[in-house]
Amino acid sequence: MIATAFLALGIILIFEGLAYALAPSLIEELLKSLKSLTLKKRRAFGALACGLGIVMVLVAQIIGA
């Protein structure tokens, strides 16, 4: 279980690092766009991303089972 958690965190850090390394100006534009959104819209976006992540984890578990 802990190995899976470390694997997941490692994969997240790889993708985050790649985004900052390969397209730092796009990240800046994305952050400016997010700043212009209302707090309610940012929360909705966060909840949507969290829900999508949960669905992806469940699908991965079903496929691996």
C-alpha positions as CSV (number, residue, x, y, z in Angstrom):
1,M,0.0,0.0,0.0
2,I,2.7,2.5,1.0
3,A,4.7,1.5,-2.2
4,T,1.7,2.4,-4.3
5,A,1.3,5.8,-2.6
6,F,5.0,6.5,-3.2
7,L,4.6,5.5,-6.8
8,A,1.6,7.7,-7.3
9,L,3.3,10.7,-5.7
10,G,6.4,10.1,-7.8
11,I,4.4,10.1,-11.0
12,I,2.6,13.3,-10.0
13,L,6.0,15.0,-9.3
14,I,7.3,13.8,-12.6
15,F,4.4,15.4,-14.5
16,E,4.5,18.5,-12.4
17,G,8.3,18.9,-13.0
18,L,8.0,18.3,-16.7
19,A,5.3,21.0,-17.0
20,Y,7.5,23.5,-15.2
21,A,10.7,22.4,-17.1
22,L,9.2,22.3,-20.6
23,A,6.6,25.1,-20.6
24,P,7.2,27.6,-17.7
25,S,5.5,30.5,-19.6
26,L,2.4,28.4,-20.1
27,I,2.3,27.7,-16.4
28,E,2.5,31.4,-15.7
29,E,-0.4,32.1,-18.1
30,L,-2.4,29.3,-16.5
31,L,-1.8,30.7,-13.0
32,K,-2.9,34.2,-14.2
33,S,-6.1,32.7,-15.7
34,L,-6.8,30.9,-12.4
35,K,-6.3,34.0,-10.5
36,S,-8.9,35.8,-12.5
37,L,-11.5,33.1,-11.7
38,T,-13.8,33.6,-8.7
39,L,-13.2,31.6,-5.6
40,K,-16.3,29.6,-6.2
41,K,-15.2,28.6,-9.7
42,R,-11.7,27.6,-8.4
43,R,-13.3,25.4,-5.8
44,A,-15.5,23.8,-8.4
45,F,-12.5,23.2,-10.6
46,G,-10.6,21.6,-7.7
47,A,-13.6,19.4,-6.8
48,L,-13.9,18.3,-10.4
49,A,-10.2,17.5,-10.6
50,C,-10.4,15.5,-7.3
51,G,-13.5,13.6,-8.6
52,L,-11.7,12.8,-11.9
53,G,-8.7,11.6,-9.9
54,I,-10.9,9.3,-7.8
55,V,-12.6,7.9,-10.9
56,M,-9.1,7.2,-12.5
57,V,-7.9,5.4,-9.4
58,L,-11.0,3.3,-9.3
59,V,-10.7,2.4,-13.0
60,A,-7.0,1.5,-12.4
61,Q,-8.0,-0.8,-9.6
62,I,-10.7,-2.5,-11.6
63,I,-8.4,-3.0,-14.6
64,G,-5.6,-4.3,-12.3
65,A,-8.0,-6.7,-10.4
